[in-house]
Amino acid sequence: MDKLDCIRTFVRVVQLGSFTVVANRQNITQGSVSKKVAWLEQQLSISLLHRTSRQLSLTDAGEAYYQHALRLLEDHDSFEATLKGEQIKVKGRLALSMPTSLGLHLLSKPIADFMAIHPDVDIDLSLNDQHIDLYRDNIDIAFRASFLKDSGLKAKRIMDNTMVYCASPDYLEREGTPKYASDLTEHQYLSYSLAHPSNVLRFTNRDGKSEKVTVSEAFRTDSPEMLLKMAILGQGVTFLPQWMVSTYEATGELVEVLTDYPRQTIPLYAVYKDSQSQPFRIRAFIDFIADTFDGNDS
């Protein structure tokens, strides 16, 4: 068997957690996938995986070999890319993942500008508000508006999202304008369901004191676009990035509330795989986006 092919198969099994999923993705039989991993184990004279009827897990030796395999494949692919000229040119497939609202409102124009400058790049974009797995889903760069946890990925801070509480004038005329954070307990609140917990809001007043407010959720959704729409339709108070709200503030369709509190910010990061040698298109795109928003807090 081709050892490099078996190593690639082993890595994919670890990343996807299933022989069956790998077989389906590669359009081969599950038995073929199993044979490749078993052949690799035979060559190494070690067990790489614990196999049960419910799940796969790495042995201690398997974990060490998996990390070695990742470096080996990255070096191999990087060397081949260099031979093909991909490391010195911005070309090839670039797989991106980003939240829907971010892509539609902020990044569509920079992506179009990047494509105009680099016509040999093919963009494969997934709009997804969930945190996807870059390895499992074969994504080069994901954009995340959050405070990052240690994930083994590299990250570049792009900008800070300035967040605001807002509602429609009709709603505020009907229900009153909240002056204090605690007033939100008496209001209809439109919450982002992917926030954890979505019904607990955190504030810092101008004296630097922290405050937590638990609200009743009149409406929950995983779509910021839908929160924006429901707020405009007078269904309650919500919490959104300033760049989503500003156009509707200008037209009078939305009004910012709780303005006596300092505005909160949420950082936006571009995250990518930790690799010794990234294809040049990945570094070029991240640098382009970072330069586009350099010094801008939106």
N, C-alpha and C positions, 0 to 999 in steps of 0.2 A: 504493500500500500504506500501511497504518497504520505510521508510523515507530516509535511507541512499542512496538507489537507486535513489530516486527522487532528492536528493541533487546532486548526481553525474550528473544526467541528466540536471539539472539546470545549473551547472557549464559548461558542454559541450555546452549547448545552448549559453551561454554567450561567450565562447571562439570561437565558430564557427559562431556565429551570425545568426543562422538559425535553425528552427525546422526541416525543410526538410533535411538539411545536416546531422544533428544528427540522424534522423530516418534512412537515407541511410547508415550511418556508422555503426549503431547498428542493422541494418536489422529488423527494426520494423516500424510500421506505424507512420505517422506524428501525427495522432490523439492520439496515445499512448504517444508520447513525450509531447504533449500539456496537456494531462490529468495529467501527472506526475508533471509538473510545476504548473498547476492550483491547484492540490491537495496540493502541498507544500504551495502555497499562502493561501489556505483556512486554513491550519493548523496554519499558522503564523498570519493570519488575516491582511495581508499586500499585496500590489501589488509589485511584484519584477521587472516586466518588463513593459515598454511602448510598445504596439504592434500597428504597422501601416502596411499598405499593402506593404510598401517598406522595412522597416527595424525594428529591435528590438533595444531597448536601456534600460539601467538600470534606475530604479527610484533611488532616494536618498537612500531609505531603501534597495533597491535591491543591490546597490553598497556596502553598509555596510555588507549585508548578504553574498554577493559573497566573500568578503575578509575573512569573518568568515568561510564560507564553504571551501575555499581553505585550511585554517589552519586545520580545522576539518578533512578533507580527508587526508591531509599529515600526520597528527598525527596518524590517524587510519591505514593508509597503512604502516607507519613506524613501528607501534606496531606489525602489522601482519607479516611484514618482519622480525622483531626481533624474533618472535616466530618460524618462518621458518628457522632462521639461516642466512638470507640474509644480515643482518647488520654486521655480524662478518666474513663473507666469501665474496670473490669476485665472485659472481655468478649471473646469470640472464641475461635478455635482456638489451643491452646497445645501444640506438638509437643515432647515430651521424650524424651531417651534417657539410659539409666543402666544400670550393671551389674545383673545379675539379683539377686544377693544384697543389694545396696544397696537396690534397690527393694522387695524383699520384707520385709527386716528393719528398715530404718531410715526409708525415705521413704514407705511406703504410708500410714501414719497422717497425717503432715503433708500429703500430697497430698489425702487425704480431708477434712482440716480446711480446707484452702484452698478446695476445691470447695464445702464447706458455707457458707463466708463469701461466696464469689463464684459463685453459681449460673449466671451467664451465661457462664462459661468452659467450653469443651469441651476436655478433656484427651485427647491422642493420645500414648500412651506406648509406647515401644519398649524392651524389656529386652534389652540386648545388651552382652556383655563386650568386644567389639571397639571400637576408636576409630573412630567413624563420621565422615563428612564432613558438617558441618552444612549446607553449601550444596548438595551433591549430593543429600542425603537430605531436604532441606527441614525441618531440625530447628531449633527455636528455642533450646533449652537442652540441653546435654549435661552429665552429671555424670561427673567423672573422678577416680579415686583414683590419683594419680601426681604426680611432679615434672614440671611442664609445660615443654615446649620452646616456643620462639617459633613461633607458628602463624598470627599475624595475627588471632587471636581475642581477645576480652576475657575476663577470668576474675575470679571472686570466690571467695576462699577461704572455705569453709563450716566446716570443722573439721579436726582431725588424727585420723587413724585410728591408734590404738595397736595394734601388732602383737605377737603372742605365738607362741612355739613350743609345741606341745602334742601329746599322745598319750593313748591310753587306758590305764587302770591295768593291764589285761590284757597289753597290748603291753609296757609297762615292766617288769612282773613277768617276762615271758618273755625279753625282750632286754636288760634293764638300763636304768637311767636315765642319759642323757647328762649329764655334768657340765661338760665343756668343749665349745666349738664344734667342735673337731677330732674329737670323739667321733662326730659325725654321719656321718663317713665309714664307720663300722661299722654304721650303722643303715639300715633301710628308710626312704627319704624319699619323701614324697608331694608332688609339686611342681606349681606353677601354670604351665602351659605358655605363658601369655602374658607371663610375666616373661622378660626377656632379659639374660643367659642364665638359663635356668630351673634349671640345676644348679650355679650358683655363688652361694653365700650370703655375705653381708657382715656382719661383726660389729664392734662397738667395745667393747673391754673397759673396766673401770672406771678404768684408767690412761689412757684416751683413745687407746690404740693400736688401729689397724685390723687386721682379719684377714679373709682370704678362705678359704672352705672349699668345695671341690668335692665334691659328693655323687653317689652312684649313685642314679638315679631308679627306684624300684621301681614308681612309678605317676605318670603325668602326665595332667592334664586342664585344660581351659580353664574349668572350673566350680568356684568356691569351695564351692558347696553339696556337690558330690561329694567334694571334699577333706575337708570336715567329716564327711560320712557315712563315708568310708573310715577316717578317724582313729578315729571312735567304734567302728567294727567291728574295731579292733585291727590295722590294716594298716601302721601306721608313724607317723613324726613328720611334722608339717606346720606351716605358717606361715600364720596367719589373723588377721583383725581381732579384737580383744578382744570387740567387741559380738556376734560370731558365736559365740564360745567360752563366754562367761560363764555362760549358762544351763546348759550341759553340765558346766561346772566345779562349779556349785552342786549338780547331781544326782550328781556323782562319776563321770560318764561320760568326762570328759577331765581331764587334769592338765597344768598348765603346766610346762615344763621350761626349763633354761638360765636360771634366774631370777637367777643371779649377774651376768648381763650386762644393761646398760641396755636397756629396751624401745625398739624402733625405732618411728618414726611415719611414716606416709605421708599427705600432705595430700589433702583432698577439695576439688575445685573445681567450681563451676558455670561452664561456658564458654558464650559466646554470641557472635553476630556483631558485629563492630565497625561500629556504625552511629551516625550523628549523632542519630537520633531513633528510639529503640526504642518499639514499642507498649507502652502502660502495663502490659498484662497480663504482659509479660516481666519488667519491672523489679519489679512487685508480687510475682511468684512468687519471684524470686531473693531479694528482701528478706525475704519471709515465711519461706523455708527458712533463710536466714542467721540470722534472729531466733530461730527454733526451736532452733538448735544453738549460739547465741551463748555463747561461753565454755566450751563442752563439748568435751572431747577424749574420743572413744569408742574 
